[in-house]
Amino acid sequence: MEGGAARAGPPGGLASEINFIGKLVGSYTDLCELVLAAQGGVRLHTATYPLDRFRDALTGLDAGRGRGCAVLVP
């Protein structure tokens, strides 16, 4: 560009920087539960099903069979 100036601002015409601040874990209780889980103090109850058996997983959960959750595996 000859004899002029090019000016560029933030993308999208934003006038200033935006910062997002939040919690990574959640509440103090959530943090305590995560620590307990990391120390092996929590036992997860899951059942895995191939994706093509999703109806079996739903039927089992609806019927109250098993504990915890059903995980569908592709």
N, C-alpha and C positions, 0 to 999 in steps of 0.2 A: 504494500500500500504506500503510495508516494504522497508525501506532503500532508498526511492526515494522522489520525490516531484511532486505534481500535480499542474499544472498551468492552470488557467482559465482566459480567457479574456472576453471582452464584447460579447454578443450574435452576431452571424453572422460574427464574425471576424472583427467587427468595431474597429477602432483604437481609437476613441474618442466618446464623448457624442454629440448628435445632438439635437439642440433646434430649435423649430419652433416658430416664432414670427409673429403675424398677428393682424389684427383688428377684434374685436368681432362684431362690428356694421356696419362698413363701413365708409362712408364719414360723415362730419359734417352735411350735409343736411339730410342724412339718419337718423342720431341721432335726429335731430329736428323733423323729421316726426314721429319717434317712440315716442318721448315725446308727441307730439300732439295727436297721436292715444291713448296713455295711459291716457291722460286727457279727453278722450271722444270727441275730436275735429274732429275725422274722422269717417265717417259712411261707413261701408262696404256693398257692394251690392252683395249678393250671392244668388244662388238658389241651393237647394239640390235635388239630384235625387238618387233613389236606383240604384245600380250597373247595374241591368238588364234593366234600362231605359237609358243607355248611349247614344243610338241613338237619343232619344228625346232631351237630353242635347246638343249634337252636332248640331242637326237640328235647335234648338232654337238659339244657338249662331251664326250659319251661317246665319240665317234669320234676325239677329239683334234684336231678342226678348230679353227683359230683359237687365239688366245692370250688369256690374261687371263680375263675373265668375260663372261657374257651378261647384259644388262639388259633386263628386260621392261617395256615402256612401255604403260600403259593407254590 
